[in-house]
Amino acid sequence: MYQSLIASTAALLTACAATSSSASCDNRGPSPCRADIVDVTVLDRTTGERLAVYSHEGQRWVAGTPGHRYAVSVRSRWSGRILSVVSVDGVNVVSGETAAWGQSGYVLSPGESFDILGWRKSQERVADFVFTNLEDSYAARTGRPDDVGVIGVAVFREAYVPPPVSLNEAPPTESNQAARGPADSAATEAPAARAKGAPQSSVPSEARSDARLGTGHGPSESSRVLTTSFERAQERPDQVIAIRYDRRERLVAMGVIPDGSVPRPFPQSASAGFVPDPPSRW
């Protein structure tokens, strides 16, 4: 099934230079008083659940399950367009480059959310994110194992760009300014993954409870996006979110999850509902 961005015309991806602007709390300049521009969650696509976030020593963690597909869900809370540059294991999920703030990302309209399903291969398809052992991760298999185990989202607000005025046109007046709205020009398609010999898919090796978890290059599926232009309000991101992940057994051993058992919402009602067998006569 295609993930369409047509509803809000919010789509892909561009890495553009930033403009300088004075700090303020409006929608036109860098906003130091705004921290929560987006919400980011990690979805286990195999079970359909949203992964619980555990706080430990100032970091946020989620427990992944080897072999399960997952998605990074980004929801905008900002009143204007925003650019989310997303990395997994230190790799940009759009371009395949070693991640940096100034690279390509996903552009969202006000209030829009988008589930990032995998490594982008084109404007039409992605290779699924799948939890796997570190040595089978895309980053490790492309020679970049040092940052495996973290999901990053760097968020930029859009700079205010007044609509262009043609030299052949009269300056805008109140009557014609209302009809004139900013229009996005198409950007070039995001660059292809730079890593040489990128794997077509990751085949997880035998699971071990003590093995670190990474993100593999899973099967291909449809995920359609468009290209758009975007000018950042400032060079540094307005918000940076980092979510670390590993298998549950390791998080319990590290003290991230205090109890190794899986919480049950109704522990006294787990076996209720049917007639039990009678006691044996002998």
PyMOL commands that set and color helices and strands:
alter all, ss='L'
color gray80, all
select helices_A, chain A and resi 134-136+138-141+174-177+248-254+267-269
alter helices_A, ss='H'
color red, helices_A
select strands_A, chain A and resi 38-44+49-50+54-56+59-64+69-76+82-88+91-92+106-108+113-116+118-120+125-133+150-157+213-222+239-247
alter strands_A, ss='S'
color yellow, strands_A
deselect
rebuild
show_as cartoon
